[in-house]
Amino acid sequence: MQHEGHVLVVEDEPALRIDLADYLVGRGFLVDQAATCRESLALLERTRPDLILLDLALPDGSGFTVAAAARQHYDLAVGIVMLTAFDDEAHRLAGLGVGADIYLVKDSSLREIEACCRNLLRRLRAPQIAKPVPTSPAWHLDEMSWQLFTPDGVAVPLTATEIAFLKPMMAAPHVPQKRGDLCQGSEPRNLDAVVLRLRRKIEAVSRHPPPFKAVYGSGYVFTGVPSGPQP
């Protein structure tokens, strides 16, 4: 049977988890449920959801662990929406740092959560739709579609953290940027994992090497040619 998308709801509060699952099923989604990190990781080993609705505070650990595992297993093929009671900047930045696409607080309405899920799924599926991109020797950052276009016209899907890493470098190519300016406010030690993931994505789809390199004692520098002024 055709469904709107496969969603894994990770929430330890039974009433909230059941409400989310029942609502999404009623709106046409296929839904799996988990109440702990252990259950979530076991499900991720067996199946690949299109999207994870993820609570941070779980009884046997943190939702950050589940997010990191999802990115390790499936990279950007899975969308991650963090749904939590923690509304402070530190938690939001930490969530984005491990690869979350959207961060919502728990007082969000079911309709708002559904709208975020549908918008994220549309964006994740967008690279499958042919999009005419002129071939040029330049790299193009498209923030509207969350994609980096290589000089040979290949689209590389990005997370918010990866856009925050690329944007300042592409605005000033060949000028070293400090690590702290490329982290979107999260811990600088998380930046290396972001860079490694982005390198692998580019190398997997393009004959062009990643257009950035580390600068000892400073941070990173964009070594390619950006396509005009970056937004």
C-alpha positions as CSV (number, residue, x, y, z in Angstrom):
1,M,0.0,0.0,0.0
2,Q,1.3,3.5,-0.9
3,H,2.0,5.7,2.1
4,E,3.2,9.3,2.6
5,G,6.5,8.2,4.2
6,H,8.0,5.9,6.7
7,V,8.4,7.6,10.1
8,L,10.2,6.3,13.2
9,V,8.7,8.0,16.4
10,V,11.2,7.9,19.2
11,E,9.5,9.1,22.5
12,D,9.6,7.7,26.0
13,E,6.3,9.2,27.1
14,P,3.7,6.6,26.0
15,A,0.8,9.0,25.7
16,L,2.7,11.5,23.5
17,R,4.3,8.7,21.4
18,I,0.9,7.1,20.8
19,D,-0.7,10.4,20.0
20,L,2.0,11.2,17.4
21,A,1.9,7.7,15.9
22,D,-1.9,7.6,15.6
23,Y,-2.1,11.1,14.1
24,L,0.6,10.3,11.5
25,V,-1.0,7.0,10.6
26,G,-4.3,8.8,10.1
27,R,-2.5,11.2,7.8
28,G,-1.2,8.4,5.6
29,F,2.2,7.7,7.1
30,L,3.7,4.3,7.9
31,V,4.9,4.6,11.5
32,D,7.3,2.6,13.8
33,Q,7.6,3.4,17.5
34,A,10.5,3.2,20.0
35,A,10.7,4.3,23.6
36,T,14.4,4.0,24.2
37,C,17.8,4.4,22.5
38,R,18.2,0.6,22.5
39,E,14.9,0.1,20.7
40,S,15.7,2.9,18.2
41,L,19.1,1.5,17.3
42,A,17.7,-2.0,16.9
43,L,15.1,-0.7,14.5
44,L,17.7,1.3,12.5
45,E,19.7,-1.9,12.0
46,R,16.6,-3.7,10.5
47,T,14.9,-1.0,8.5
48,R,15.5,2.5,7.0
49,P,12.8,5.0,7.8
50,D,12.4,8.1,5.7
51,L,12.2,10.3,8.7
52,I,12.8,10.1,12.5
53,L,10.8,12.1,15.0
54,L,13.3,12.1,17.9
55,D,13.1,13.0,21.6
56,L,16.3,14.0,23.2
57,A,15.7,12.8,26.8
58,L,15.4,9.0,26.7
59,P,15.6,6.7,29.7
60,D,18.7,4.9,28.6
61,G,20.6,7.7,26.9
62,S,20.3,10.7,24.6
63,G,18.6,11.2,21.3
64,F,21.9,12.6,20.1
65,T,23.1,9.0,20.0
66,V,20.3,7.9,17.8
67,A,20.8,10.8,15.5
68,A,24.5,10.1,15.1
69,A,23.7,6.4,14.4
70,A,21.1,7.3,11.8
71,R,23.6,9.5,10.0
72,Q,26.3,6.9,10.2
73,H,24.0,4.2,8.8
74,Y,22.1,6.2,6.2
75,D,23.8,9.6,5.9
76,L,21.3,12.1,4.4
77,A,18.8,9.5,3.2
78,V,17.0,9.9,6.5
79,G,15.5,13.1,7.8
80,I,15.7,13.9,11.5
81,V,13.3,16.1,13.4
82,M,14.1,16.6,17.0
83,L,11.1,17.1,19.2
84,T,12.0,17.9,22.7
85,A,11.2,20.0,25.8
86,F,14.7,21.6,25.7
87,D,14.3,25.0,24.0
88,D,17.7,26.6,24.8
89,E,20.2,27.5,22.2
90,A,22.9,25.0,23.4
91,H,20.6,22.1,22.8
92,R,19.4,23.4,19.4
93,L,23.0,23.9,18.2
94,A,24.0,20.5,19.5
95,G,21.1,18.9,17.7
96,L,22.1,20.6,14.4
97,G,25.7,19.6,15.1
98,V,24.9,15.9,15.0
99,G,22.8,16.2,11.8
100,A,19.3,17.2,12.8
101,D,17.3,18.9,10.0
102,I,14.6,20.5,12.1
103,Y,14.4,21.2,15.9
104,L,10.9,21.6,17.4
105,V,9.7,22.0,21.0
106,K,7.1,19.7,22.4
107,D,4.3,22.3,22.6
108,S,4.2,22.3,18.7
109,S,0.8,21.2,17.4
110,L,0.3,17.9,15.6
111,R,-0.5,19.9,12.4
112,E,2.8,21.8,12.7
113,I,4.7,18.6,13.2
114,E,3.0,17.0,10.2
115,A,3.8,20.1,8.1
116,C,7.5,20.0,9.0
117,C,7.6,16.3,8.2
118,R,6.1,16.8,4.8
119,N,8.3,19.7,3.9
120,L,11.4,17.8,5.0
121,L,10.4,14.8,3.0
122,R,9.8,16.9,-0.1
123,R,13.3,18.4,0.3
124,L,14.9,14.9,0.8
125,R,13.2,13.6,-2.3
126,A,14.0,16.7,-4.5
127,P,17.4,15.5,-5.7
128,Q,15.6,12.6,-7.4
129,I,13.9,15.1,-9.7
130,A,15.9,16.3,-12.6
131,K,16.9,19.9,-12.3
132,P,18.7,21.7,-15.2
133,V,22.0,23.1,-13.9
134,P,24.5,24.7,-16.3
135,T,27.8,23.0,-16.3
136,S,30.6,25.4,-15.3
137,P,34.0,25.3,-13.6
138,A,32.4,26.7,-10.5
139,W,30.9,25.3,-7.3
140,H,27.4,26.7,-6.5
141,L,25.8,26.7,-3.0
142,D,22.0,26.7,-3.3
143,E,20.6,27.5,0.1
144,M,17.0,27.3,-1.1
145,S,17.3,23.6,-2.0
146,W,20.0,22.8,0.5
147,Q,22.4,21.6,-2.2
148,L,26.0,22.1,-3.3
149,F,26.4,21.8,-7.1
150,T,29.7,20.6,-8.3
151,P,31.4,21.9,-11.4
152,D,30.1,18.9,-13.3
153,G,26.5,19.7,-12.3
154,V,26.0,17.0,-9.7
155,A,23.8,18.0,-6.7
156,V,25.2,17.2,-3.2
157,P,22.4,17.4,-0.5
158,L,23.4,19.3,2.6
159,T,22.5,19.7,6.2
160,A,22.1,23.0,8.0
161,T,25.5,22.4,9.6
162,E,27.2,21.8,6.3
163,I,25.7,25.0,4.8
164,A,27.0,26.9,7.8
165,F,30.4,25.4,7.2
166,L,30.5,26.2,3.4
167,K,28.8,29.6,3.3
168,P,31.5,31.8,4.9
169,M,34.3,30.0,3.1
170,M,32.6,30.4,-0.3
171,A,32.0,34.1,0.4
172,A,35.8,34.6,0.8
173,P,37.5,31.9,-1.3
174,H,41.3,31.2,-0.7
175,V,41.0,33.1,2.6
176,P,41.5,30.8,5.7
177,Q,38.5,30.9,8.0
178,K,38.7,30.2,11.8
179,R,37.1,27.0,13.1
180,G,34.8,29.0,15.4
181,D,33.3,30.9,12.5
182,L,32.4,27.7,10.7
183,C,30.6,25.8,13.5
184,Q,27.3,27.6,13.7
185,G,27.9,28.1,17.4
186,S,28.3,24.4,18.2
187,E,31.5,22.8,19.7
188,P,34.5,23.2,17.3
189,R,35.5,19.6,18.0
190,N,32.3,18.5,16.1
191,L,33.5,20.3,13.0
192,D,35.9,17.6,11.9
193,A,33.1,15.0,11.8
194,V,31.0,17.4,9.7
195,V,33.9,18.0,7.3
196,L,34.6,14.2,7.0
197,R,31.0,13.5,6.2
198,L,30.8,16.2,3.6
199,R,34.1,15.1,1.9
200,R,32.7,11.5,1.6
201,K,29.5,12.8,0.0
202,I,31.3,14.9,-2.6
203,E,33.8,12.1,-3.4
204,A,31.0,9.6,-3.9
205,V,29.2,11.6,-6.6
206,S,31.8,13.8,-8.3
207,R,35.1,13.5,-10.1
208,H,36.1,16.8,-8.6
209,P,37.9,16.7,-5.2
210,P,36.3,18.5,-2.3
211,P,36.9,22.2,-2.7
212,F,38.2,22.9,0.8
213,K,41.2,21.9,2.9
214,A,42.4,22.3,6.5
215,V,44.7,25.1,7.4
216,Y,47.1,24.2,10.2
217,G,46.5,26.4,13.3
218,S,43.6,28.2,11.8
219,G,40.7,26.3,10.4
220,Y,39.6,25.7,6.8
221,V,39.9,27.4,3.4
222,F,37.7,27.1,0.2
223,T,40.1,26.2,-2.6
224,G,37.6,26.0,-5.5
225,V,35.9,28.7,-7.6
226,P,32.4,29.7,-6.2
227,S,29.8,30.7,-8.8
228,G,29.5,34.5,-8.2
229,P,28.4,36.1,-4.9
230,Q,27.0,33.7,-2.4
231,P,23.7,34.7,-0.8
